[in-house]
Amino acid sequence: MKKIFFNIKNEKYFFLILIVYFSIGSNIFTDYGISWDEVNERFSGFVSLNEVYKLFNLEPITARTVEPPNGDIIKYEYPALSNYIYKEYGVLFNLPLAFLENILAVKDTKDVFLLRHFVNFLIFFISTIFFYYTLRNFYSKVVSVIGFLFLILSPRIFAESFYNNKDIIFLSLYLIAFYFALKFFTQRQNKFLILFSFFVALSINIRILGLLLIVLLFLFLFLEGLNSKRLMKKNTLDITKCLFLTSLFTYLMWPFLWGDPLDGLIYTFKSMSSYNWKGLVFFLGDYHEGKNIPWNYTIISFIITTPLLIVFLFFIGISFCAKDLINNFINIDKHKDSNLWLNNFQIFNILAFLNIVIMLSYIILFNSTLYGGWRHTYFLYPSVIILSLYGIKIFQNYINIKIILFFVTFSILTSLFWIINNHPFQYVYYNSLVKNNIKKNFELDYWGVSNLHTLNYLIDNYNRDKYFVFAYSNSPYHYSKYMIDSEKRSKIEFVDEIKDAEFILSNHYYLNQQPYKKDKYLFDNFEVIYEININNISINSIFMKKL
C-alpha cells in the first residue's frame, strides 16, 4: 500500500504531531455551534438517500425533527429529488451522513450535528496527511511539517474544519486529488490515474469546480505531448481514460445524474454559473449584492484573514514562479524537452500557480456570485501554501536559514496562541492589517456559529421556566436549538416582536436591514448582560429587559 499512498518510514516526528492534532480535534469538536447551512445540508442528504432507497425498493425515510416551542417530534415526508429546490447540489458528504445517522438510529438532533462535526474534522484530518506527503516529494521533513502547520493552524481553516461541510470538504477532496495528479504526472502509472479520477469525481460531487484539476492535468499532458507524436498519442489515451473514469465515478456517486446524466450535468452547470443568491455581503463598509461583489473581494478577504507571514511568503513565491514560467517560455527552444518546466519541482509549483491564477481569473472575469469571505476558494489554500514554501526556498538564497526558521516559528506560535486564546471562535480571525477597522468594514460571525453559545449561556446563568427571546439579527438563531441539550431545548421560545421579549440576542449580522431604527427602543428598555468579545469586538450579545 505504501507504494500507492505513503512511505511512512522515519516520519515519527510528523506522526507525533499528527497524533496530538487528532487528539485535540477529537476532544474539541463538541465546542462548535451550528452554522447557518447545516440544517439544509442535512435535509438534502435525506432527500438523496430516499432516492437511493427507492432504487432498491426500500421504504423511504420519514423526516424527524424537534420543533419549538414544546419540543415535540414532528414527522413529515421528504420531497422527491426531482421536485427538490436544491436537487443539483452534490451530496457526497450529506448522503453518507444521512445513511449513517439512519442506521445508527441517532435520534437527538444535538447528537446528529455532533456526528456531522466529527466526520467533517476526520475528512479534513485525513487530507492533511496527503498534503504533508505531497510536500515530502520535494521538501525536507522540516519544511513539509511547516507546510502542514501552515494549513492546520490558519485560524479560520482550523475552526471551519469542524462544521463547514461544503468548502472544507471540497478543499480536502481537491487536495487528495491534487496529490494523485502529481503522482500520475511524475510517475505515469495507471493506479494513480484511477485514484486521481476517483477523487476528482468525489470533489465534483461537492462542487462542480472539481473539474479544474482535470483541466490542469489535461493542459500539462497536452503541452508535454507537443514534443512528439508518440507522446501526444499516449497522453491523448491517458486523457480519454481519465475522462471515462471520472465520468463513471461521478455518475455512480451522484443520484441526481441517475435519470439523465447529460441533462443533469448541463442543468448543474447552468445553475452554478448563473447562481442568483439574493443576500448581501458587508465589505469595506458597504453592503453589496453577492452577484455584484467588488472584483477584489476574494483577494482582499484572503489577505486580511490569513496569517501575515503566509501572505508575504505567498506573494514572493508566486512572483518567482511567474518569473520561472516567463524565462522558460522565452528559452523554450534551448530546453531538452521544449517544455514550460525544467523538472518535477517546477511542475509542482506551476500546477499550484495555474490552480490559483485560472480560478481567480474566472471569478473576476465572469463576476461570480460570492459571499462569506473567500470560503468558496478555500480549495486554493494548499496551493497558496505550496507557493509560500517556494518563497522560503527563495529566501534561503539570501538569508540564513536559521533567521527564516525563527520568523516561521514565531508566526506558527502566534497563530497557535490566537487559536487557543479565542477558542472556539477562530472563524472571526483577522490579521493585524485591519486590526482597528474590522467592525466597521467587514463581516464577523456571518454563519451564526456563536449563536449556540449565547443560548447556552442564557440557560446556564438565568433560571427561567421559559426564555422569551427576540433575535435582533438576520441570523437563524432557532437552528441553534437543535444543539441545545434536549431537556433544555423547549425552554427557549423565540418571539416575533421585540416588545414581547425578555431577552434579545444579536450577532450583529443584519444584512442591511437598518437595525439602528430599533436601537432607541433596545437601549431604552434593555441592558447588555453578556458578550462574546474577540479582539475587543463583540461578535454576539445578550440583552435583558430592564426592571
Secondary structure, DSSP 8 states (H G I E B T S, - for coil): -TTTS---TT-HHHHHHHHHHHHHHHHHGGG----TTHHHHHHHHHHHHHHHHHHTT----EEEEE-TTT--EEEEE---GGG-TTTTS--TTHHHHHHHHHHTT--SHHHHHHHHHHHHHHHHHHHHHHHHHHHHTTS-HHHHHHHHHHHHTSHHHHHHTTT-TTHHHHHHHHHHHHHHHHHHHHH--HHHHHHHHHHHHHHHTT-GGGHHHHHHHHHHHHHHHTT-HHHHHHHHHHHHHHHHHHHHHHHHT-GGGSS-HHHHHHHHHHHHHT-----EEEETTEEEEGGG--TTHHHHHHHHSS-HHHHHHHHHHHHHHHHHHHHHHHTGGGSSS--S-SSHHHHHHHHHHHHHHHHHHHHHHTT----STTGGGGGGHHHHHHHHHHHHHHHTTTS-HHHHHHHHHHHHHHHHHHHHHTTT-GGG---GGGTTSSTTTB-SSTT-TTHHHHHHHHHHHS--S-EEEEE-SSS-GGGGGGGS-HHHHTTEEE-SSGGG-SEEEE-S--TT--GGGGHHHHHHHEEEEEEEEETTEEEEEEEEE--
